[in-house]
C-alpha cells in the first residue's frame, strides 16, 4: 500500500501478491489441506483491499465494477463464508452452493483409489455456464491466480 501501511515486510501490492503465490504453491502441494485452502482464499480475496487501498465499492466505482467479476464474487463468498464458519451461506453474494471433500474411506476397507479425492466447489446456477456445476479447488485457485496476475500486470503493480 502506498500509504506506508502494511504488515511487517508486506508493504506493497507486490509483496502481498507474493504472499498469494506462496499460499497458492502450498495449496497445490497439498490440495486437501483445509488450512492451506482457507489461507489461499482469504489472502487472494483481500488483494482487492490492497489494489484499491481500502476504498469501498460505495466510494469507488472502479472497485464496484471489479467486484462484479465472477471469480472475485466466488472468491469473496468462499473467503467470507469460511471465516464466519458458514461457507455455504452468504446473503450478500450467493455464488457457492456447497464445498465438499469428495474422498471416501470405509473404516474396514481402504483402497488406493480412495486417496484420489478432491475438494469440489458446487456453484449456483448463475456461474454454471462459465465454470460448470462444480469446480475442483485447485482449478479455481489456478483461475484466481491467473486473473490476479493479469489484473496486477495491467495496473503495473507487479512486473
Steps between C-alpha positions, in 0.01 A plus 500: 500500500634837408389659827781332693274250671552130482595206713870464582658435159169496312492863398407508132252332268796310356592371847143390558489337155805295601308390811212387275747301287656350814157384624408377151814289466445344842139419406610342171739274693225393740157572344305320773639709784216723617738734685688569177175543307373744763825700484497515121138614462520759779832640378407503131167674558660773709722606212195712414566709812866546409429594138234754598680605821203447726248692285157342520284425200265778619773759457679348203306413185802319355511266802126441470540391137801288593306323777235396247747261334389137536835389645510784751143424606570129549825578682314748723233242583753232595720744694223653707302180534806315631601766751145512637475116507218501246658437159164421338309801635571847376208738477698770320645284225351158436736323264587174678246229577733267684864414558567128529793271560420218257724241666360181634641248742318218677631418847549133403632546149715754329637476149759716322242656266319650797793732555439666164243739639448868440332788668216603271324833503141478375385824344168679477319496165625846399858368480438161335538621140844644580640231734266198493294365789811452708868582490792333674668720757833501313335591170327792670826607666674483157234728352520745789880523473481551122233767547708689757823468302334655195328772705808597701723501191251719314505746791884494512488375859718196426761448231 
